């Protein structure tokens, strides 16, 4: 870069600052300061030497020091909220985040804080947003928190039970809900995360007619498709596909006899296979059904079920499932946090269990929640009772456990925006875990 060494002076809220062009260039092309340079990273000719900015000077001093040193030092007179607001204005929020949190590493996560819920009932699901916020499902309501953990107006579905929620981006949430008989309500909608406004509904069309339906598990693909399990009143049982941008239905995979798709608990889009993982799990059904669907050929290209398993299989009931594409395997977990693995390269492969329950420390809670699985940056996370286990390496070795809040069992957790959110079944509280940045020597 041809950055000049010119000094630049600012007047921020009546307070004067002087810095170098090199320091300002550290903010990046898309920042407020990047606009002062031409495409060769030389200062624009019309940049005056005393630029007035009507903003908070204390926050500006912190941000300027961050650009100089890469370190974030927050004095007592500057609140995090004020700093984040000003960082957003200058377009350097990513610099603040990088200085405050490192890349998420399950073995280095540290408890940050707990947030008390805002609804009278217990939460049932939590979903992290791409920018570090989250949303929490409570019955027929979804409570939305931004990256500063400030709550936005809740999304109220008027007594329709919410089944799942997912973030298309930091401003848009897709919510699935049960059909309410006699009203034609239900299905799935796209909402504005900040205002709670319904932008559009996703319709299911069967025999050239729009149908009322119950939508369940959600997932998204990188080519802007939305997938959801669907259960209607006649033949519309299966997996629907919609365009994220327009909301129009573009495909539907109808349920095959004896294989429940419309009741699916877990969907996961697999880019490497160009297929969709669909899992219907106990106790929603008496048996577990896991399959890979190829929408191009309308074919179930891989499947596994515990139908016909030995009677002593009850203690190995599958509670959650996730695909580890890099290992060509499907990982499942039972209520004792035993992990099981199946090879995707073998049709209807056998399930190999790896016991983890003997590693549990402490007494099991009276009402433990069903374990959940999350895969992030090659690490496998599994919730169990009031803690989250982290498994690392090619053999998924247990390397650490996260336990902090006294809110009871963890009923759900989610990772996004370099944060891990853990929702507890009691006291309506969720914990936030973050990875500290590496030390600067």
QUIGIVEN-V545277 format. One record per pair of residues at least 12 apart in sequence whose C-alpha atoms are under 6 Angstrom apart, sorted by the first residue. I is the first residue (numbers start at 1). GAP is how many residues later the second one is. D is the distance in whole Angstrom. If there is no record, write none. Layout:
{{I & GAP & D} {I & GAP & D}}
//
This chain:
{{1 & 40 & 6} {2 & 38 & 6} {2 & 39 & 5} {3 & 38 & 5} {3 & 39 & 5} {4 & 38 & 6} {5 & 16 & 6} {6 & 14 & 6} {6 & 15 & 6} {7 & 12 & 6} {7 & 13 & 4} {8 & 12 & 6} {8 & 41 & 6} {9 & 40 & 5} {9 & 41 & 5} {10 & 40 & 5} {10 & 41 & 5} {10 & 42 & 6} {11 & 40 & 6} {11 & 41 & 5} {12 & 40 & 6} {12 & 41 & 5} {12 & 42 & 6} {12 & 43 & 6} {12 & 45 & 5} {13 & 41 & 5} {13 & 42 & 5} {13 & 44 & 6} {23 & 44 & 6} {23 & 45 & 6} {26 & 41 & 6} {31 & 59 & 6} {31 & 60 & 4} {32 & 58 & 5} {32 & 59 & 6} {59 & 24 & 6} {71 & 28 & 6} {72 & 27 & 6} {101 & 334 & 5} {101 & 335 & 5} {101 & 336 & 5} {102 & 333 & 5} {102 & 334 & 5} {102 & 335 & 4} {104 & 314 & 5} {104 & 331 & 5} {107 & 293 & 6} {108 & 327 & 6} {109 & 324 & 6} {109 & 325 & 5} {109 & 326 & 4} {110 & 323 & 5} {110 & 324 & 5} {110 & 325 & 6} {111 & 322 & 5} {112 & 320 & 6} {112 & 321 & 5} {113 & 318 & 6} {113 & 319 & 5} {114 & 316 & 6} {114 & 317 & 4} {115 & 314 & 6} {115 & 315 & 5} {116 & 313 & 4} {117 & 311 & 5} {117 & 312 & 5} {122 & 306 & 5} {123 & 14 & 6} {123 & 15 & 5} {124 & 13 & 6} {124 & 14 & 6} {125 & 12 & 5} {125 & 287 & 6} {127 & 287 & 5} {128 & 286 & 6} {128 & 287 & 6} {128 & 288 & 5} {129 & 38 & 6} {129 & 41 & 6} {129 & 287 & 6} {130 & 40 & 6} {130 & 286 & 5} {130 & 287 & 5} {131 & 286 & 4} {132 & 15 & 5} {132 & 284 & 6} {132 & 285 & 4} {133 & 12 & 5} {133 & 13 & 4} {133 & 14 & 4} {139 & 22 & 5} {139 & 23 & 6} {140 & 17 & 5} {140 & 19 & 5} {140 & 20 & 5} {140 & 21 & 4} {140 & 22 & 5} {141 & 14 & 6} {141 & 15 & 5} {142 & 12 & 6} {142 & 13 & 5} {152 & 42 & 6} {153 & 42 & 6} {155 & 41 & 5} {160 & 18 & 6} {161 & 16 & 6} {161 & 17 & 6} {162 & 14 & 6} {162 & 15 & 4} {163 & 13 & 6} {163 & 14 & 5} {163 & 53 & 5} {164 & 12 & 5} {164 & 53 & 6} {171 & 21 & 6} {171 & 22 & 5} {172 & 19 & 6} {172 & 20 & 5} {172 & 21 & 5} {173 & 17 & 6} {173 & 18 & 5} {173 & 20 & 6} {174 & 15 & 6} {174 & 16 & 5} {175 & 13 & 6} {175 & 14 & 6} {176 & 12 & 4} {176 & 39 & 5} {176 & 40 & 6} {177 & 38 & 6} {178 & 36 & 4} {179 & 34 & 5} {179 & 35 & 5} {184 & 28 & 5} {186 & 28 & 6} {187 & 26 & 5} {187 & 27 & 5} {187 & 28 & 5} {188 & 13 & 6} {188 & 14 & 5} {189 & 12 & 4} {189 & 13 & 6} {202 & 45 & 6} {213 & 18 & 6} {213 & 19 & 4} {214 & 16 & 6} {214 & 17 & 5} {215 & 14 & 6} {215 & 15 & 5} {216 & 13 & 5} {217 & 12 & 6} {217 & 48 & 6} {217 & 49 & 6} {219 & 48 & 6} {219 & 49 & 6} {221 & 48 & 6} {224 & 20 & 5} {225 & 17 & 6} {225 & 18 & 5} {225 & 19 & 5} {226 & 15 & 6} {226 & 16 & 5} {227 & 13 & 6} {227 & 14 & 5} {228 & 12 & 5} {229 & 33 & 5} {229 & 35 & 6} {230 & 32 & 5} {231 & 31 & 5} {237 & 17 & 6} {237 & 18 & 6} {237 & 25 & 5} {238 & 15 & 6} {238 & 16 & 5} {238 & 17 & 5} {238 & 23 & 5} {238 & 24 & 4} {239 & 13 & 6} {239 & 14 & 5} {240 & 12 & 5} {264 & 15 & 5} {264 & 16 & 4} {265 & 14 & 6} {265 & 15 & 5} {266 & 12 & 6} {266 & 13 & 5} {275 & 18 & 5} {275 & 19 & 5} {276 & 16 & 5} {276 & 17 & 5} {277 & 14 & 6} {277 & 15 & 5} {278 & 12 & 6} {278 & 13 & 5} {288 & 17 & 5} {288 & 18 & 6} {289 & 16 & 5} {290 & 13 & 6} {290 & 14 & 5} {291 & 12 & 4} {302 & 45 & 6} {303 & 45 & 5} {304 & 44 & 5} {316 & 18 & 6} {317 & 17 & 5} {318 & 15 & 6} {318 & 16 & 5} {319 & 14 & 6} {319 & 15 & 5} {320 & 12 & 6} {320 & 13 & 6} {320 & 52 & 6} {328 & 16 & 5} {329 & 13 & 5} {329 & 14 & 5} {329 & 15 & 5} {330 & 12 & 5} {335 & 35 & 6} {336 & 21 & 5} {337 & 19 & 6} {337 & 20 & 6} {338 & 16 & 6} {338 & 17 & 5} {338 & 18 & 5} {339 & 14 & 6} {339 & 15 & 5} {340 & 12 & 5} {340 & 13 & 4} {340 & 14 & 6} {368 & 17 & 5} {368 & 41 & 6} {369 & 16 & 6} {369 & 40 & 6} {369 & 42 & 5} {371 & 12 & 5} {371 & 13 & 5} {379 & 12 & 6} {379 & 13 & 5} {385 & 24 & 5} {385 & 25 & 6} {386 & 22 & 6} {386 & 23 & 4} {386 & 24 & 5} {387 & 15 & 5} {387 & 16 & 5} {388 & 13 & 6} {388 & 14 & 5} {389 & 12 & 4} {407 & 17 & 5} {407 & 19 & 5} {407 & 20 & 5} {408 & 16 & 6} {408 & 17 & 6} {408 & 18 & 5} {409 & 15 & 5} {409 & 16 & 6} {410 & 13 & 6} {410 & 14 & 4} {410 & 15 & 6} {411 & 12 & 6} {411 & 13 & 6} {411 & 14 & 5} {419 & 14 & 6} {419 & 15 & 5} {420 & 12 & 6} {420 & 13 & 5}}
//
